[in-house]
Amino acid sequence: MRVETLLLLARSRTPADRSRVRLSVGALGLSGALLLGAFRVARLGFGQGDLDKSVYSNYIAEAGLRSGLVAILVILATLTGGLAVQALRLGTAARERRMTALRLAGASNKQVRRLSVTDAGMAGLAGGLLAGPLYLLLSLLLGLLPRIAQVLPGANPVDLVVWPAVVVVTTATGALIGELLHEDNPQPRSEQPDGTPRRSGVAIGAVLIVVALLTAPFIGYVATTALVVGLAFAMLHLNRLWFRTAGRLLAQSGNPVNLLTSAWLTADARSAARMSTLLGCCGFLIGLLIHGLVAIAVSPGLEEQMDFFVTGYAMAIVGLLMVVGVAMGALIVGVADQLVDQRRQLASLTALGVDARFLRRMITRQIATVGTPALAGGAAVGMLLGLERVVGVPLATFDRITVLATFAVIVGSCLFGLAGGVLAGFLLRNQLRDALDPENLRAA
């Protein structure tokens, strides 16, 4: 298959495809912008001594903090890039029908695979090209803040040399995602595994968490990264158990909204578990940072450094909330994709008296079931573990202030998750009416 043919067939042709591409391009573009920022800070060096604090923020000027800032930017880039995986999985049923049509037209499995890789690689290329303007915009916006909050140095001509390397990285990442997500012989949804949790996955995650906690005083950032990876590994498998259990409990309810929500959780447990894991990891990191703020607020002798710590933690929390917002957006787009793919089934419910308000309640409950427990649970674990080893200010795990702060964080996380569900119902109100249109029952 020629390159021109691959590019022609990989073009987005439906609204669902365009939404999927836009979301993946945005995720990879933001990830690339954060990588550009990490390269910019890294070029200042890690062992060249302190820089002029009248020119740079304290987080950049102090040599011991630059490596931590680079690590944070890389972690945020990884979390943001992970959203591209979920974005490229949207519209799976429609893409499978399209790929089946190509196979019936004579395309081989190798050619279809190359088409999938090209589709994802083009999204990565567009994201990489978008990374440069996003990085410039981000650095300009941060430049308007007080100097201590300017955690990204101003862009310079060297960034133009680094930008093509980031474009190559995002393109290769997109192509790799397309390669990993492609299946030569996709199974029907009814025959796919139901996402049964594996004990080995939970055990590996638990081992990583324990090792990270024991080695945190000695290997610093490496242990922190291992802790997040272990938590994600354990949550990915435990979330599958949670959604299967929640699906069974909701199925026993006499409420029709709960019945339809349980059917969705049972049928799409793996996708919900992946997004819930990402939200849980973000909630965990937010809980750690809020715990650090509480520790500093109740510790005497840190008044002179209060602005330094509060600014750093607040900026990190804002970055993580941006990731959470994009993740909730991916959930909403995924639900919109379901409405398009299942419009005939939903239209048949009009005969039973189902209206748009009913479906709106169902969507709100779907989003809340995925987002609320993940955010609240992750934040609670982060608050209880705490940042005392990093900050150097011990705070008892079950101190009264910690318990009250943990309760407040849990309530805030629940409200955030519920707000995401309500927002999804509001944004998809037109799609809901279209899905219930009896015209969808006509034979294609």
C-alpha positions in Angstrom: 0.0 0.0 0.0 1.5 3.3 -1.0 2.1 6.2 1.4 -0.5 8.4 -0.4 -3.1 5.7 0.0 -2.3 5.2 3.7 -2.7 8.9 4.4 -5.9 9.1 2.4 -7.5 6.1 4.2 -6.3 7.3 7.6 -8.1 10.7 7.4 -10.9 11.3 9.8 -14.3 11.0 8.1 -16.9 11.0 10.9 -17.6 13.3 13.8 -16.5 10.5 16.3 -13.2 10.2 14.4 -12.6 13.9 14.5 -13.3 14.1 18.2 -11.0 11.2 18.8 -8.2 12.8 16.8 -8.6 16.2 18.4 -8.5 14.8 21.9 -5.4 12.7 21.2 -3.6 15.6 19.4 -4.4 17.8 22.4 -3.1 15.3 24.9 0.1 14.6 22.9 0.6 18.3 22.2 0.4 19.2 25.9 2.7 16.3 26.8 5.2 17.5 24.2 5.0 21.1 25.6 5.8 19.8 29.1 8.7 17.8 27.7 10.0 21.0 26.0 9.8 22.7 29.4 11.7 19.8 31.0 14.5 20.0 28.4 14.6 23.8 28.9 15.1 23.4 32.7 17.6 20.6 32.2 19.8 22.7 30.0 20.5 25.0 32.9 22.3 22.1 34.5 22.0 20.2 37.8 25.4 20.7 39.3 26.5 24.1 38.1 25.6 25.8 41.4 22.8 28.3 42.1 21.6 30.9 39.5 20.7 34.5 40.0 17.4 34.6 42.0 16.6 38.0 40.7 16.3 36.5 37.2 15.0 33.0 37.8 12.4 31.5 40.2 13.8 29.8 43.4 12.7 26.4 41.9 15.1 27.0 39.0 17.8 29.1 40.6 18.6 26.5 43.3 20.6 23.6 41.8 19.1 21.0 44.2 15.6 21.8 43.0 16.1 21.8 39.3 16.2 18.0 39.0 13.0 17.8 41.0 11.3 20.3 38.7 12.4 18.3 35.7 11.0 15.1 37.3 7.7 16.7 38.0 7.4 18.0 34.4 8.2 14.5 33.0 5.6 12.9 35.3 3.0 15.4 34.2 4.0 14.8 30.5 3.6 11.0 31.1 0.2 11.4 32.7 -1.0 13.7 29.9 0.4 11.5 27.2 -1.4 8.5 28.8 -4.7 10.2 27.9 -3.9 9.7 24.3 -4.1 6.0 24.8 -7.7 6.3 26.0 -8.5 8.9 23.3 -7.3 6.6 20.5 -9.5 3.8 21.8 -12.6 5.9 21.3 -14.9 4.8 18.4 -13.6 1.3 18.6 -16.8 -0.3 17.3 -17.0 2.1 14.3 -13.3 1.6 13.5 -13.6 -2.2 13.7 -16.4 -2.0 11.1 -14.3 0.2 8.9 -11.3 -2.2 9.2 -13.6 -5.2 8.4 -14.8 -3.4 5.3 -11.2 -2.9 4.2 -10.4 -6.6 4.8 -13.5 -7.6 2.7 -12.2 -5.3 0.0 -9.0 -7.3 -0.2 -6.6 -5.6 2.4 -4.3 -7.9 4.3 -3.9 -7.9 8.1 -0.5 -6.2 7.6 -1.9 -3.4 5.5 -4.7 -2.8 8.0 -2.2 -2.7 10.9 -0.1 -0.2 8.9 -3.3 1.9 8.5 -3.9 1.9 12.3 -0.3 2.8 13.0 -0.4 5.6 10.4 -3.6 7.0 11.9 -2.1 7.2 15.4 1.2 8.4 14.1 -0.5 11.3 12.3 -2.1 12.3 15.6 1.3 12.1 17.3 2.9 14.3 14.5 0.1 16.9 14.8 0.5 16.9 18.6 4.3 17.4 18.3 3.8 20.3 15.9 1.3 21.8 18.4 3.7 21.3 21.3 5.9 24.3 20.3 3.1 26.9 20.3 1.7 25.4 23.5 5.1 25.6 25.2 5.5 29.2 24.1 2.0 30.1 25.3 2.6 28.4 28.6 6.0 30.1 29.2 4.4 33.5 28.3 1.5 32.9 30.7 3.8 31.9 33.5 5.9 34.9 32.8 3.0 37.1 33.9 3.0 35.6 37.4 5.3 36.6 40.2 8.9 35.5 39.8 8.7 32.7 42.3 5.9 31.1 40.3 7.7 31.3 37.0 8.7 27.7 37.0 9.5 27.7 33.3 12.4 29.8 32.0 11.7 32.0 28.9 11.9 30.3 25.5 15.2 30.7 23.6 16.4 29.8 20.1 17.8 26.5 21.3 14.1 25.4 21.8 13.7 25.5 18.0 16.4 22.8 17.8 14.8 20.7 20.6 11.3 21.0 19.1 11.9 18.6 16.1 13.2 16.0 18.6 10.0 16.3 20.6 8.0 16.0 17.3 9.8 12.7 16.6 9.1 11.5 20.2 5.3 12.3 20.0 5.1 10.8 16.5 6.8 7.6 17.6 4.6 7.5 20.7 1.5 7.8 18.6 2.6 5.1 16.2 3.5 2.8 19.1 0.1 3.3 20.7 -1.6 2.5 17.4 0.6 -0.6 17.1 -0.3 -1.8 20.6 -4.0 -1.1 20.3 -4.5 -2.8 17.0 -5.9 -6.3 16.8 -5.6 -8.4 13.7 -8.7 -10.4 14.6 -10.8 -8.4 17.0 -13.3 -10.3 19.1 -16.9 -9.2 19.5 -17.6 -7.3 22.7 -19.7 -10.2 24.0 -16.8 -12.6 23.6 -14.1 -10.3 25.1 -12.8 -11.0 28.6 -14.8 -9.1 31.3 -11.7 -7.6 32.8 -11.3 -10.1 35.7 -8.6 -8.8 38.1 -5.4 -10.7 38.3 -3.9 -11.5 41.7 -0.4 -11.3 40.3 -1.0 -7.7 39.2 -2.2 -6.6 42.6 0.7 -8.4 44.2 3.3 -6.8 42.0 1.8 -3.4 42.7 1.8 -4.0 46.4 5.5 -5.1 46.3 6.5 -1.9 44.4 4.6 0.2 46.9 6.3 -1.4 49.9 9.8 -1.3 48.3 9.3 2.4 47.4 8.2 3.4 50.9 11.2 1.5 52.5 13.8 3.0 50.1 12.3 6.6 49.8 14.9 8.1 52.3 17.8 6.7 50.2 16.9 6.9 46.5 14.4 9.9 46.5 12.8 10.5 43.1 13.3 6.9 42.0 11.3 5.6 45.0 8.6 8.2 44.4 8.3 7.1 40.8 8.2 3.4 41.8 5.5 4.3 44.4 3.2 5.9 41.7 3.8 3.0 39.3 3.1 0.4 41.9 -0.1 2.2 43.0 -1.2 2.5 39.3 -0.5 -1.2 38.8 -2.5 -2.2 41.9 -5.4 0.2 41.1 -5.7 -1.0 37.5 -6.5 -4.5 38.7 -8.5 -3.6 41.9 -10.6 -1.2 39.9 -11.8 -4.0 37.7 -13.0 -5.8 40.8 -14.7 -2.6 42.0 -16.6 -2.1 38.8 -17.7 -5.7 38.5 -18.9 -5.6 42.2 -20.6 -2.2 41.6 -22.2 -3.5 38.5 -23.7 -6.5 40.3 -24.9 -4.3 43.2 -26.6 -1.8 40.8 -28.1 -4.7 38.8 -30.0 -5.8 42.0 -31.6 -2.3 42.3 -35.1 -1.6 41.2 -34.1 1.7 39.8 -33.9 1.6 35.9 -31.1 4.2 35.9 -29.0 1.9 38.1 -29.8 -1.1 35.9 -28.5 0.6 32.7 -25.5 1.9 34.6 -24.7 -1.6 35.8 -25.0 -2.9 32.2 -22.5 -0.3 31.0 -20.0 -1.0 33.9 -20.1 -4.7 33.2 -19.8 -4.4 29.5 -17.0 -1.8 29.6 -15.2 -2.5 32.8 -11.7 -2.5 31.3 -12.0 1.0 29.8 -13.5 2.4 33.0 -10.7 0.8 35.0 -8.0 2.4 32.9 -9.5 5.9 33.2 -10.3 5.4 36.9 -6.6 4.4 37.5 -5.4 7.6 35.9 -7.8 9.7 38.0 -6.8 7.7 41.1 -3.1 8.4 40.5 -3.8 12.1 40.1 -5.8 12.1 43.2 -3.0 10.4 45.1 -0.5 13.0 44.0 -2.9 15.8 44.9 -3.4 14.3 48.3 0.4 14.1 48.9 0.8 17.8 48.0 -2.1 18.9 50.1 -0.7 16.9 53.0 2.6 18.8 52.5 0.7 22.1 52.6 -1.0 21.1 55.9 2.4 20.0 57.3 4.0 23.3 56.6 1.0 25.3 57.9 1.1 23.7 61.3 4.9 23.7 61.7 6.6 26.6 63.5 9.7 28.3 62.1 8.8 28.1 58.4 7.0 31.5 58.1 9.9 32.9 56.0 9.7 30.0 53.5 5.9 29.8 53.4 5.6 31.5 50.0 8.3 29.2 48.5 6.5 25.9 49.6 3.0 27.1 49.0 3.7 28.3 45.5 5.5 25.1 44.5 2.7 22.8 45.8 0.0 25.0 44.4 1.5 25.0 41.0 1.8 21.2 41.0 -1.8 20.8 42.2 -3.0 23.1 39.4 -1.0 21.0 36.9 -2.6 17.8 38.2 -6.1 19.3 38.2 -5.5 20.2 34.5 -4.7 16.5 33.9 -7.8 15.5 35.8 -9.9 17.9 33.7 -8.6 16.5 30.5 -9.2 13.0 31.8 -12.8 13.9 32.6 -13.1 15.4 29.1 -11.9 12.0 27.7 -14.6 10.3 29.7 -17.3 12.6 28.3 -16.1 12.1 24.7 -16.1 8.4 25.3 -19.8 8.6 26.5 -20.6 10.7 23.4 -19.0 8.0 21.3 -21.2 5.4 22.9 -24.3 7.4 22.2 -23.4 7.5 18.5 -22.5 3.8 18.3 -25.6 2.6 20.3 -28.2 5.1 18.9 -30.4 2.4 17.5 -30.6 0.6 20.9 -31.2 3.8 22.7 -33.9 4.9 20.2 -35.8 1.6 20.9 -36.1 2.7 24.5 -38.5 5.5 23.5 -41.2 2.8 23.2 -40.7 2.2 26.9 -41.1 5.9 27.8 -37.4 6.7 28.2 -36.7 10.4 27.6 -33.6 12.6 27.4 -33.8 13.5 31.1 -33.6 9.8 32.0 -30.5 9.2 29.8 -29.0 12.4 31.3 -29.3 10.9 34.8 -27.7 7.7 33.6 -24.7 9.5 32.1 -24.3 11.5 35.2 -24.2 8.3 37.3 -21.8 6.7 34.9 -19.2 9.5 35.1 -19.6 9.8 38.8 -19.2 6.1 39.4 -15.9 6.2 37.5 -14.5 9.5 38.7 -15.7 10.0 42.3 -14.3 6.8 44.0 -11.0 7.1 42.1 -10.3 10.7 43.0 -11.6 10.4 46.6 -9.7 7.1 47.3 -6.5 8.3 45.7 -6.5 11.6 47.6 -7.3 9.8 50.9 -4.3 7.4 50.4 -2.0 10.3 49.5 -3.2 12.3 52.6 -2.6 9.4 54.9 0.8 8.5 53.6 2.0 12.1 53.6 5.0 14.0 52.4 6.9 14.2 55.6 9.9 12.3 54.2 10.3 14.8 51.4 9.5 18.0 53.3 11.3 17.0 56.5 8.4 18.0 58.7 6.9 14.9 60.4 3.2 14.9 60.8 1.4 12.0 62.6 -0.6 10.0 60.2 -3.7 10.0 62.3 -3.3 13.4 63.9 -6.5 15.3 64.3 -5.6 18.0 61.8 -4.6 15.3 59.2 -7.9 13.5 59.7 -9.9 16.7 59.3 -7.9 17.7 56.2 -8.3 14.2 54.8 -12.1 14.3 55.3 -12.2 17.7 53.6 -10.1 16.5 50.6 -12.4 13.4 50.3 -15.5 15.6 50.2 -13.9 18.0 47.7 -12.9 15.0 45.5 -16.5 13.6 45.6 -17.9 17.0 44.7 -15.4 17.3 41.8 -16.4 13.8 40.5 -20.1 14.6 40.8 -19.6 17.9 39.0 -18.0 16.1 36.1 -21.0 13.9 35.8 -23.4 16.8 35.9 -21.3 18.7 33.3 -21.3 15.6 31.1 -25.1 15.5 31.1 -25.3 19.2 30.3 -22.7 19.1 27.4 -24.3 16.0 25.8 -27.9 17.1 26.0 -28.1 17.6 22.2 -26.5 14.2 21.6 -29.0 12.6 23.9 -32.0 14.0 22.0 -30.4 12.8 18.7 -29.8 9.3 20.1 -33.5 9.0 21.1 -34.8 10.1 17.7 -37.0 7.3 16.3 -35.4 7.9 12.9 -32.4 5.9 14.2 -34.5 2.8 14.0 -34.6 2.9 10.2 -32.5 0.2 8.5 -29.1 1.4 7.4 
